[in-house]
Amino acid sequence: MRDDHGGLKIHDEVETGGAVAELTDGRGVLYPTKLPSFHRAPAHEDIDAWIRWFWVPRWELPPGRTSRQTVLPFPASNLVVQSDSVRLHGPTTGVSHQDLRGRGWAVGASLRPAGIASLHADPHGIKNSAVVFDAPELHTTVTAAMHHPDKATGREYAIAAFTAWAAERFSAPDAEGMLANEMEHLISADRTIVRIDQVATHLGVSVRAVQRLARRYVGLPPLAIIRRYRLQEAAQRLREDPSLTIAQVSAELGYADHAHLAADFRTVLGLAPSVYRRDSAKATEQT
């Protein structure tokens, strides 16, 4: 996910309305300068009720070298095509680590709540795990595209193949699925959302209804979804703005005090906010 100058650069490769927009949401990327080449493209409007965006990393490392990727994933499931398989990755409850070696690629679709519901009856059942997904045609067409001699063209073809497959494969979301999409978007976009009752009020439903939606269409409790987004944002603030104190970040994101933010950091990331800020700065200096 680095450009030639070592900075985070997430590209949007899809034209919408004649203009190319930049998708710059860096939440969840804990150490941006350590990531490989990474492109993100929005889903076409025909399938955006099911898929939020596509993401396409490539890597090529010298023999014997390993690059550990550390990410705090979005509270969502992903359908991922790689050279050897298609896998459905369920939602996670913590930090994700992956060790990259040699040469490789992936083409992933970040699924909206209605999208995972169309592919799996119980996303909670695949929490913190990945299962093989039977989609041989998708695997064949995406793999062929990614072997195109021009990497940019291959990426575009792969996303187009994934889009065509999704348009045929997904079933139309029902009203509850669309409400689940609205719930997830609200939590993601509104940083003032810190409690379940706020979500219920915005959606015009009961707290119990929000809890049911979250379990059925995301696979995580609604409070876990809220905390994941707020924790992603806290990490991003600490990483990108050294002038902000931990207390200021916690106040801006609705934490009762900085002790609660620190507790979330230790529980999910396994380290204190101050340690994360220091480690992130060191990673940037070493790039």
Stockholm file with secondary structure:
# STOCKHOLM 1.0

chainA/1-287         MRDDHGGLKIHDEVETGGAVAELTDGRGVLYPTKLPSFHRAPAHEDIDAWIRWFWVPRWELPPGRTSRQTVLPFPASNLVVQSDSVRLHGPTTGVSHQDLRGRGWAVGASLRPAGIASLHADPHGIKNSAVVFDAPELHTTVTAAMHHPDKATGREYAIAAFTAWAAERFSAPDAEGMLANEMEHLISADRTIVRIDQVATHLGVSVRAVQRLARRYVGLPPLAIIRRYRLQEAAQRLREDPSLTIAQVSAELGYADHAHLAADFRTVLGLAPSVYRRDSAKATEQT
#=GR chainA/1-287 SS CBCTTSSBCCBCCCEETTEECCCCCCTTBSSGGGCCEEEEEECCTTTTTTEEEEEEEEEECCTTCEEEEEECCCSSCEEEEETTEEEEECCCSSCEEEEEESEEECEEEEECHHHHHHHCSCGGGGTTCEEECCCHHHHHHHHHHHTSSSHHHHHHHHHHHHHHHHHHHSCCCCHHHHHHHHHHHHHHHCTTCCSHHHHHHHHTSCHHHHHHHHHHHTSSCHHHHHHHHHHHHHHHHHHHCTTSCHHHHHHHTTCSSHHHHHHHHHHHTSSCHHHHHHHHHHHHHTC
#=GC SS_cons         CBCTTSSBCCBCCCEETTEECCCCCCTTBSSGGGCCEEEEEECCTTTTTTEEEEEEEEEECCTTCEEEEEECCCSSCEEEEETTEEEEECCCSSCEEEEEESEEECEEEEECHHHHHHHCSCGGGGTTCEEECCCHHHHHHHHHHHTSSSHHHHHHHHHHHHHHHHHHHSCCCCHHHHHHHHHHHHHHHCTTCCSHHHHHHHHTSCHHHHHHHHHHHTSSCHHHHHHHHHHHHHHHHHHHCTTSCHHHHHHHTTCSSHHHHHHHHHHHTSSCHHHHHHHHHHHHHTC
//
